[in-house]
Amino acid sequence: MNENITQFLPILFMLVLVAFVIFIVFFLSGHFNRTKRIEEKLDKALKEITEKKEK
């Protein structure tokens, strides 16, 4: 039984590592998309404010 576990440990470690990297990539891409959307909303709000001031 112990021999089987030692054989699967490197494979298991690699799978965990790959899953972790994929998770980080998805998390970061989602985070950047959110900040982009927030910036767009801020730009839109600022434009509306300037338009109201001009009238």
N, C-alpha and C positions, 0 to 999 in steps of 0.2 A: 504493500500500500504506500509506504514512504517513497519508494522509487517512482511511482506514478506521479506523486505530488511534486517531486523535484523536477520531473520532466515537464510538467505543465506550468510551473512557476514563471519561467521566462515568457511563455506565450500569454499567460494571464497578465503579467506585468505590461507587456506590449499592448494588449487590448485596453487595459486601464489607461495607459498613456495616450493612446490614440483617441479614446473617448474623451479624455480630459482636454486634449488639444482641440478637438472638434467643438466641445462645449465652450471653451474660451473664445474660439473664433466666432461662434454664433452670438455669444454674449457681447463681444466687442462690436460686432457689426450692428446688432440691435441698439447698443448704446449710442453709436455714432449716428444711426438713423434718427434716434429720438432727439439728439442735440440739434441735428439739421432741421427737424420739424419745428423745434422750439425757436430756432433762429428765424425761420420763415414766418412764424406767427408774430415774432417781435417786429420784424421788418414790416409786415402788413399793418400791425397796430401803429407803428411809428408813422407810416405813410398816411393812415387815416387821421391821426392826430394833426399832422402838418396840413393836410387838406382842410380840416375843420378850422385851423387857425387862419388859413389864407382867406376863407370866406367872410 
